[in-house]
Amino acid sequence: MLDSTYEAWVNAVRDAADIVDVIGRYVSLKQKGKNFWGLCPFHQEKTPSFSVDPQQQLFYCFGCHTGGTVYTFLMEHDGLSFNEAVDMLATEVGIPRPQKSENTEVTRHFSRLQAVMEWTQEFFQISANQYAEIFLGYLASRQVSEAARKRFELGYAPKSWNALTQFLSKHGITDAEMLEAGVAVSRQENQGIYDRWRHRIMFPIWNHRGQLIAFGGRSIEPDQEPKYLNSPDTPLFHKSTVLYGEHLARKFWRQGRRPLLVEGYFDVIACHEAGLGQAVASLGTALSKEHARALARYSKEVDLLYDRDQAGQEAMRRAFMILSEEGVQVNRVTLTSGKDPDEFLREKGLSALAESVERRIPYFEAILEERLADSPRQSARAKAELVEGLKPFWNALSNPIEKAGYLELMARKLQVDQSILAQSFGLKQGNGHISPKNRHNMERIVSKVKRPSYDVYLLALLVRHPEYVGKVRETLPEWILEHDLTPVLDNLEQGKPLAELTSQIDRMETQVRRLVLEALAYDGPDGGPRVFEDVMQAIVRQRDNTRWKSLIARLKQGEDSPELIREIQALQSRLAQDQMTRTSAPWDAVRIGKEG
């Protein structure tokens, strides 16, 4: 942990700075209820969804989900480092930095965390040799060459709950350092720690400077969940700013190659095997604004090569929207077999993958052709529906010449008068400017953001009723692990002040931070114990349904083991029983958003 004097100083500066005043210099804020609202400075919008909570000293955008403390805002908006943001505010509020050299302390602290990473990597390499039959056997099944295995320094985490933590302890690493570095997990109620990864192929993750900062683990068994398990966000590692393979890809970007975005570790490795060293992947999360800005600094054109399944196509759509907002031209690469790059490489070979990348086409053009192929163009109604479906993609484009070109292309393909099509897209005749459409007022927005998901609502209940935490630990242990909520629930159960939780926001993993911020922002009714039970069961139902779909997919692919059939039947029975017994009244009374 950081020096307590420095930590106390950071907290004192944050508490002394009025977040409304600071953000108000950049954003026009108007009070509505207990919060202040304005247009988000981090994404384009016409109706305010950006909220500042003066009581908890937090901000959150319900549109792009950016949020955090006043430090987060300054870091995101002004491009400051954490230390720069603290120093700037400290000068304003008149709280001088402690006399002890913070630089020395921070350097020592980060050196220790770096040591944890290096020792952990050595352990995974030792384990790969010790369990070579498992390790090399799996990589052979994925046709990963020895050269690629060495270039990406792949390792293995054995089937053990404490092999890594014991190894690190022998090398002088403390439990606190293992937890902060993200290689270990705290047991419930702080009863010791255990290894984060078990029986997984391990991928070291480097930052753009080639420094080892995190790990990702891929399951080996088909029923092992989750399939991919990454390090949580740590002082060294922030998922939203790191791209896997970037330390290798930057050399190719500087040579003029377009960045190639793929979905996973093995896809990056497959691309490198095919000579496509410009390939990178985001790490267990959707492409972020930070990723897009980093890519835009190297190239104004990016290629996307994602899986053809629904999840892959949705991830590609989001990436297109975010990259377009940064002024990047987005191309789509399609593999003829519909496989992911890793599978395609194994089936078709190196040259076929490289040739497919060269056949890229602009993303909007690809979507247009896809929709046209699926739509009966003879029907006027079908044309109108097709145009409506294309509007979000067209609106995301930032280049007016490109937008005009696609407008002309759509008119020609659909055989529709271009001026009528322009009106449909909200363009004024004659000047090409988009007419403003303020469809929602502030009350509608506030009403909308008070309709959280099950996950958000359950955490909001736990903030209000810490006595529920024990029941959640008992009923939803996988939910807690999935969202990395053990430290948050420990704080609540131990009765620590809410201010202590909010002070940790900046250090939370991106997805955890979003969940916590939305839960803290919720100010609607809690519905009582009946709704609490109802929501817990809804989350159980969601998890069962997701698991059932995964098993059915395996069944359709030809897997028909007795264990698989039994699990499918058990889940079907449980879901059917739940459908018969569930009641909607308590949940509906709170007006929460749709399930799933």
C-alpha positions in Angstrom: 0.0 0.0 0.0 1.0 3.6 -0.4 2.5 5.5 2.5 -0.4 6.3 4.9 0.7 10.0 5.1 0.5 10.4 1.4 -2.8 8.5 1.3 -4.2 10.8 3.9 -3.1 13.8 2.0 -4.7 12.6 -1.2 -8.0 12.1 0.7 -7.8 15.4 2.4 -7.3 17.3 -0.9 -10.2 15.5 -2.5 -12.5 16.2 0.5 -11.5 19.9 0.5 -12.2 20.4 -3.3 -15.8 20.9 -4.2 -16.5 18.6 -7.1 -19.4 20.7 -8.4 -17.2 23.8 -8.5 -14.3 22.0 -10.2 -16.5 20.3 -12.9 -18.6 23.5 -13.2 -15.6 25.2 -14.8 -15.9 22.8 -17.8 -19.6 21.8 -17.8 -22.7 24.0 -17.4 -24.5 22.3 -14.5 -28.1 22.7 -13.3 -29.4 21.3 -10.1 -32.2 18.8 -10.3 -33.0 17.2 -7.0 -29.9 16.5 -4.9 -27.6 16.2 -8.0 -26.4 18.6 -10.7 -26.8 17.7 -14.3 -25.2 18.8 -17.6 -24.1 17.7 -21.0 -21.4 15.1 -20.8 -18.0 16.4 -21.9 -16.8 12.8 -22.7 -19.3 12.0 -25.5 -21.7 13.8 -27.8 -25.2 14.2 -26.5 -28.1 16.6 -26.8 -29.9 15.8 -23.5 -28.0 15.9 -20.2 -27.1 12.5 -18.7 -24.0 13.6 -16.8 -24.7 13.8 -13.1 -22.6 15.2 -10.2 -23.4 14.2 -6.7 -22.1 16.9 -4.2 -22.9 14.7 -1.2 -20.8 11.8 -2.2 -18.3 13.9 -4.3 -18.7 11.7 -7.3 -19.7 12.2 -11.0 -21.3 9.7 -13.4 -22.5 9.8 -17.0 -25.4 7.4 -17.6 -24.8 7.7 -21.3 -21.1 6.7 -21.7 -20.6 5.4 -18.1 -17.6 7.5 -17.4 -17.4 8.3 -13.7 -15.4 8.6 -10.5 -14.0 11.2 -8.2 -12.8 14.7 -9.0 -9.4 13.2 -9.7 -10.9 10.9 -12.3 -12.6 13.9 -14.0 -9.4 15.9 -14.3 -7.4 12.8 -15.5 -10.0 12.1 -18.2 -10.8 15.6 -19.2 -7.3 17.2 -19.1 -5.2 14.2 -19.7 -3.4 14.5 -16.3 -1.7 11.7 -14.4 -3.1 10.9 -11.0 -0.3 12.8 -9.3 -0.7 15.8 -11.5 -4.4 15.9 -10.7 -3.8 15.7 -7.0 -1.0 18.4 -7.1 -3.2 20.8 -9.1 -6.1 20.5 -6.6 -3.7 20.6 -3.6 -2.4 24.0 -4.8 -6.0 25.3 -5.2 -7.2 24.2 -1.8 -4.0 25.2 0.0 -3.0 21.8 1.4 0.8 21.3 0.8 2.3 18.0 0.0 3.7 16.0 3.0 7.4 16.6 3.7 8.3 12.9 3.1 9.4 12.4 -0.5 6.4 10.9 -2.2 8.4 10.2 -5.4 10.7 7.9 -3.5 7.7 6.1 -1.8 5.8 5.7 -5.1 8.9 4.4 -6.9 9.5 1.9 -4.2 5.9 0.9 -4.1 5.7 0.3 -7.9 9.0 -1.5 -7.9 7.5 -4.0 -5.3 4.4 -4.5 -7.5 6.6 -5.0 -10.5 8.6 -7.7 -8.5 5.3 -9.5 -7.8 4.6 -9.6 -11.6 8.1 -10.9 -12.4 8.0 -13.6 -9.7 4.5 -14.6 -10.8 5.7 -14.9 -14.4 8.6 -17.1 -13.3 6.1 -19.3 -11.4 3.9 -19.8 -14.5 7.0 -20.7 -16.6 8.2 -23.2 -14.0 4.7 -24.7 -13.9 4.6 -24.9 -17.7 7.7 -27.1 -17.6 6.5 -29.1 -14.6 3.2 -29.8 -16.3 4.5 -29.9 -19.8 2.1 -32.6 -21.0 -1.0 -30.5 -20.1 0.5 -27.2 -21.2 2.1 -28.3 -24.5 -0.8 -30.6 -25.3 -3.4 -27.8 -25.1 -1.2 -25.4 -27.2 -0.7 -28.2 -29.8 -4.5 -28.5 -30.0 -4.6 -24.8 -30.8 -1.7 -25.1 -33.3 0.4 -22.5 -31.4 4.0 -22.8 -32.7 7.0 -23.0 -30.4 8.1 -19.6 -31.7 4.8 -18.0 -30.8 4.8 -19.6 -27.4 8.2 -18.1 -26.7 7.5 -14.7 -28.2 4.3 -14.3 -26.1 6.0 -16.1 -23.1 2.9 -18.3 -22.4 2.8 -20.1 -19.1 0.6 -22.4 -17.0 -1.3 -22.0 -13.7 -1.6 -25.5 -12.0 -4.7 -27.0 -10.4 -4.0 -25.5 -6.9 -5.6 -23.0 -4.6 -2.3 -21.9 -3.1 0.7 -23.0 -5.2 1.3 -19.4 -6.5 0.8 -17.7 -3.1 3.1 -20.1 -1.4 5.8 -19.6 -4.1 5.5 -15.8 -3.8 5.6 -15.9 0.0 8.9 -17.8 -0.2 10.3 -14.9 -2.2 9.4 -12.3 0.3 6.1 -11.1 -1.2 3.4 -10.2 1.4 -0.3 -11.1 1.2 -1.1 -7.4 0.9 1.2 -7.1 -2.1 -0.3 -10.1 -3.8 -3.8 -8.7 -3.4 -2.8 -5.3 -4.6 -1.0 -6.8 -7.7 -4.2 -8.8 -8.4 -2.5 -12.3 -8.4 -4.4 -13.4 -5.3 -7.9 -13.1 -4.0 -9.0 -12.5 -0.5 -11.2 -15.1 1.1 -14.5 -14.1 2.6 -14.3 -12.1 5.8 -10.5 -11.7 5.2 -9.7 -15.3 6.2 -6.5 -15.5 4.1 -5.9 -15.5 0.4 -5.9 -17.9 -2.5 -4.5 -18.0 -6.1 -6.5 -16.1 -8.7 -5.9 -18.6 -11.5 -6.1 -22.4 -11.5 -5.5 -24.9 -14.4 -5.3 -22.2 -17.1 -3.0 -21.2 -19.9 -1.4 -17.9 -18.8 -0.8 -14.9 -21.0 1.5 -12.2 -19.7 0.2 -8.7 -20.4 2.6 -5.9 -21.1 2.0 -2.1 -21.4 3.0 -0.2 -24.5 6.5 0.2 -23.0 6.9 -3.6 -22.7 6.6 -3.6 -18.9 4.8 -6.7 -17.4 1.7 -5.4 -15.7 -0.9 -8.2 -15.6 -2.0 -11.7 -16.7 -4.9 -13.3 -18.5 -5.8 -16.9 -18.0 -7.6 -19.1 -20.5 -9.6 -22.2 -19.2 -8.5 -25.6 -20.5 -11.5 -27.6 -19.6 -14.6 -26.9 -21.8 -16.9 -26.5 -18.8 -14.5 -24.3 -16.8 -15.9 -20.8 -16.2 -15.2 -18.1 -16.9 -13.4 -19.0 -20.2 -11.1 -16.0 -19.7 -10.0 -14.6 -16.4 -7.9 -11.4 -16.4 -6.1 -9.5 -13.6 -8.3 -6.9 -12.0 -7.4 -3.3 -12.3 -4.4 -2.5 -10.2 -2.0 0.5 -9.7 0.0 -1.1 -12.6 -2.9 -2.2 -14.8 -6.0 -0.5 -16.1 -8.0 -2.6 -18.6 -9.5 0.4 -20.3 -6.0 1.7 -21.4 -4.2 -1.4 -22.3 -4.3 -3.4 -25.6 -2.9 -6.9 -25.7 0.0 -7.1 -28.0 0.4 -3.3 -28.2 4.1 -3.4 -27.2 4.8 -5.5 -30.3 2.3 -3.8 -32.6 3.5 -0.2 -32.2 6.5 -0.9 -34.3 4.3 -1.9 -37.2 1.9 1.1 -36.7 4.9 3.4 -36.9 5.8 1.7 -40.3 2.3 2.7 -41.6 0.3 -0.5 -41.0 -3.2 0.1 -39.9 -4.0 -1.2 -36.4 -6.0 -4.5 -36.6 -8.4 -5.1 -33.7 -9.3 -8.7 -32.9 -11.1 -10.2 -29.9 -8.8 -12.4 -28.0 -5.3 -13.6 -27.0 -5.2 -16.5 -29.5 -6.5 -14.2 -32.3 -3.6 -11.9 -31.7 -1.1 -14.8 -31.7 -2.7 -16.2 -34.9 -2.3 -12.8 -36.6 1.3 -12.5 -35.6 1.9 -16.1 -37.0 0.4 -14.8 -40.3 2.8 -11.8 -40.4 0.1 -9.4 -39.2 2.1 -7.9 -36.3 -0.2 -4.8 -36.2 -2.9 -6.9 -34.4 -4.0 -6.1 -30.9 -7.0 -7.0 -28.6 -8.9 -5.3 -25.8 -8.7 -7.2 -22.5 -12.0 -8.7 -21.4 -13.9 -5.5 -22.0 -15.3 -3.6 -24.8 -13.1 -1.1 -26.6 -12.9 2.0 -24.5 -12.6 5.7 -25.3 -9.0 5.5 -24.0 -8.2 2.7 -26.4 -9.7 4.7 -29.3 -7.7 7.8 -28.5 -4.5 5.8 -28.4 -5.2 4.2 -31.7 -6.2 7.5 -33.3 -2.8 8.9 -32.4 -1.2 6.3 -34.7 -3.6 6.0 -37.5 -6.8 7.5 -38.8 -7.9 4.1 -40.1 -8.5 0.9 -38.1 -9.5 -2.6 -39.3 -11.8 -4.7 -37.2 -11.7 -8.5 -37.3 -14.2 -9.9 -34.7 -16.0 -13.2 -34.4 -19.2 -13.6 -36.5 -21.4 -14.6 -33.5 -23.8 -12.2 -32.0 -21.5 -11.1 -29.2 -18.7 -10.5 -31.7 -20.9 -8.4 -34.0 -22.2 -6.3 -31.1 -18.6 -5.7 -29.9 -17.7 -4.6 -33.4 -20.7 -2.2 -33.6 -19.6 -0.6 -30.3 -16.0 -0.4 -31.5 -17.2 1.3 -34.7 -19.2 3.9 -32.7 -16.3 4.7 -30.3 -13.6 4.9 -33.0 -15.9 7.0 -35.3 -16.4 9.5 -32.5 -12.6 9.9 -32.5 -12.5 10.6 -36.2 -11.2 7.2 -37.1 -12.3 5.5 -40.3 -13.3 1.9 -39.5 -13.0 -1.1 -41.8 -14.5 -4.5 -41.4 -12.6 -7.7 -42.2 -14.7 -10.7 -43.0 -13.3 -14.3 -43.0 -15.0 -16.4 -45.6 -15.6 -19.4 -43.3 -17.2 -17.4 -40.6 -14.5 -18.6 -38.2 -12.5 -16.5 -35.7 -8.9 -15.7 -36.8 -7.4 -18.5 -34.7 -9.7 -21.2 -36.2 -9.4 -19.7 -39.7 -5.6 -19.8 -39.5 -5.6 -23.5 -38.5 -8.0 -24.4 -41.4 -6.9 -22.1 -44.2 -3.3 -21.2 -43.4 -1.1 -18.1 -43.0 -1.5 -16.5 -46.4 -5.3 -16.9 -46.4 -5.6 -14.9 -43.2 -3.4 -12.1 -44.5 -5.3 -12.0 -47.8 -8.6 -11.6 -45.9 -7.3 -8.6 -44.0 -6.3 -7.0 -47.3 -9.9 -7.4 -48.6 -11.3 -5.2 -45.9 -14.2 -2.8 -46.7 -15.5 0.3 -44.8 -17.7 -0.8 -41.9 -20.7 1.4 -42.9 -20.6 0.0 -46.4 -20.4 -3.6 -45.1 -23.4 -2.9 -42.8 -25.4 -1.4 -45.7 -24.7 -4.3 -48.0 -25.6 -6.8 -45.2 -28.9 -5.1 -44.5 -29.7 -4.8 -48.2 -29.1 -8.5 -48.7 -31.5 -9.3 -45.8 -34.2 -6.9 -46.8 -36.9 -7.2 -49.6 -36.1 -3.8 -51.3 -39.4 -3.9 -53.2 -41.3 -3.1 -50.1 -41.5 0.6 -49.2 -42.0 -0.3 -45.5 -38.9 -2.5 -45.6 -36.9 0.4 -47.1 -38.1 2.7 -44.3 -37.1 0.1 -41.7 -33.7 -0.4 -43.3 -33.0 3.4 -43.3 -34.1 3.6 -39.6 -31.7 0.8 -38.7 -28.8 2.5 -40.5 -29.3 5.9 -38.8 -27.2 5.2 -35.7 -24.2 4.1 -37.8 -24.5 7.0 -40.2 -24.8 9.5 -37.3 -21.7 8.1 -35.7 -19.6 9.1 -38.7 -17.6 12.3 -38.1 -16.4 13.1 -41.6 -19.1 15.2 -43.5 -17.8 14.2 -46.9 -17.9 10.5 -46.0 -21.5 11.0 -44.7 -22.6 12.7 -47.9 -21.0 9.9 -49.9 -22.9 7.2 -48.0 -26.1 9.2 -48.3 -25.7 9.2 -52.0 -24.9 5.5 -52.0 -28.0 4.6 -49.9 -30.2 6.6 -52.2 -28.8 4.8 -55.2 -29.0 1.3 -53.7 -32.5 1.9 -52.3 -33.7 3.8 -55.4 -35.0 6.6 -53.2 -34.8 10.3 -53.9 -31.7 11.7 -52.2 -33.4 14.8 -50.9 -36.1 12.7 -49.2 -33.5 10.4 -47.7 -31.6 13.5 -46.4 -34.8 14.7 -44.7 -35.2 11.3 -43.1 -31.7 11.6 -41.7 -32.5 15.0 -40.1 -30.7 17.2 -42.6 -32.0 20.6 -43.5 -32.5 21.2 -47.2 -29.7 23.3 -48.7 -27.1 23.6 -45.9 -26.4 20.0 -44.9 -26.6 20.7 -41.2 -28.3 18.3 -38.9 -31.4 19.9 -37.3 -31.6 19.7 -33.5 -34.0 17.2 -32.0 -34.5 17.6 -28.3 -36.9 14.7 -27.8 -36.4 14.2 -24.1 -36.6 16.7 -21.2 -34.7 16.5 -17.9 -37.5 14.8 -16.1 -37.4 12.0 -18.7 -33.7 11.5 -18.3 -33.8 11.5 -14.5 -36.6 9.0 -14.7 -34.6 6.9 -17.1 -31.5 6.7 -15.0 -33.5 5.6 -12.0 -34.2 2.3 -13.7 -31.1 0.2 -12.9 -30.2 -3.3 -13.9 -30.6 -6.2 -11.4 -26.9 -6.0 -10.6 -27.0 -2.3 -9.9 -30.1 -2.5 -7.8 -28.9 -5.4 -5.7 -25.7 -3.5 -4.9 -27.7 -0.3 -4.1 -29.7 -2.4 -1.7 -26.6 -3.7 0.0 -25.2 -0.1 0.4 -28.5 0.8 2.2 -28.8 -2.5 4.1 -25.4 -4.1 4.9 -27.3 -6.7 6.9 -28.2 -8.3 3.6 -24.6 -9.0 2.6 -24.4 -12.4 4.4 -27.4 -13.6 2.5 -25.9 -12.5 -0.8 -22.6 -14.3 0.0 -24.6 -17.4 0.7 -26.8 -17.3 -2.4 -24.7 -15.6 -5.0 -21.0 -16.4 -4.4 -20.3 -16.6 -8.2 -21.9 -13.2 -8.7 -19.6 -11.6 -6.1 -16.5 -13.2 -7.8 -17.6 -12.3 -11.3 -17.9 -8.6 -10.4 -14.9 -8.6 -8.0 -17.1 -7.3 -5.2 -15.5 -9.0 -2.2 -13.6 -5.9 -1.0 -16.7 -3.7 -1.5 -18.9 -6.1 0.5 -16.2 -6.5 3.2 -16.3 -2.7 3.7 -20.1 -2.7 3.9 -20.3 -5.7 6.3 -17.7 -4.2 8.6 -19.7 -1.0 8.8 -17.0 1.3 7.4 -18.1 4.8 6.4 -19.4 5.3 2.9 -16.7 7.9 2.4 -14.1 5.1 2.7 -15.8 3.2 -0.2 -16.0 6.3 -2.4 -12.3 7.1 -1.7 -11.5 3.8 -3.4 -13.4 4.4 -6.6 -10.4 5.6 -8.6 -8.6 2.3 -7.9 -11.4 0.0 -8.8 -11.5 -2.1 -12.0 -13.4 -0.3 -14.7 -16.5 -2.6 -14.7 -16.6 -2.7 -10.9 -16.3 1.1 -10.7 -19.2 1.5 -13.1 -21.4 -0.9 -11.0 -20.5 0.8 -7.8 -21.1 4.3 -9.2 -24.5 3.4 -10.6 -25.5 1.8 -7.3 -24.4 4.9 -5.3 -26.3 7.1 -7.8 -29.6 5.1 -7.4 -32.0 7.2 -5.2 -35.3 5.4 -5.8 -37.2 3.2 -3.4 -35.7 -0.1 -2.2 -38.9 -2.1 -2.1 -38.1 -4.0 1.1 -37.1 -7.6 1.8 -39.5 -9.1 -0.8 -37.9 -7.2 -3.6 -34.5 -8.1 -2.3 -35.3 -11.8 -2.5 -37.0 -11.3 -5.9 -33.9 -9.6 -7.3 -31.5 -12.3 -6.0 -33.6 -14.9 -7.7 -33.7 -12.9 -10.9 -29.9 -12.9 -10.9 -29.8 -16.7 -10.3 -32.3 -17.1 -13.1 -30.1 -15.0 -15.5 -27.1 -17.1 -14.6 -29.0 -20.3 -15.1 -30.3 -19.1 -18.5 -26.8 -18.0 -19.6 -25.4 -21.4 -18.6 -28.2 -23.3 -20.3 -27.6 -21.4 -23.6 -23.9 -22.2 -23.4 -24.6 -25.9 -22.9 -27.2 -26.0 -25.7 -24.6 -24.5 -28.0 -22.1 -27.3 -27.1 -24.9 -29.8 -27.7 -25.5 -28.4 -31.2 -21.8 -28.6 -31.9 -22.0 -32.4 -31.5 -21.0 -32.8 -27.8 -23.4 -35.3 -26.2 -21.8 -36.6 -23.0 -24.1 -37.9 -20.3 -22.9 -35.2 -17.9 -23.8 -32.5 -20.4 -27.3 -33.9 -21.0 -27.9 -34.2 -17.2 -26.9 -30.6 -16.6 -29.1 -29.4 -19.4 -32.1 -31.3 -18.0 -31.5 -30.1 -14.5 -31.3 -26.4 -15.7 -34.4 -26.8 -17.8 -36.3 -28.2 -14.8 -35.1 -25.4 -12.5 -36.0 -22.7 -15.0 -39.4 -24.2 -15.6 -40.1 -24.5 -11.9 -39.0 -20.9 -11.4 -41.3 -19.7 -14.2 -44.2 -21.4 -12.5 -43.5 -20.0 -9.0 -42.2 -16.5 -9.7 -44.2 -13.4 -8.9 -43.6 -10.1 -10.5 -45.5 -7.7 -8.1 -42.6 -6.8 -5.7 -40.1 -6.1 -8.5 -42.5 -4.3 -10.7 -43.4 -2.0 -7.8 -39.9 -0.6 -7.9 -40.0 0.1 -11.7 -36.7 -1.5 -12.5 -35.4 -2.0 -16.0 -36.0 -5.1 -18.1 -34.4 -8.4 -17.1 -31.4 -9.6 -19.1 
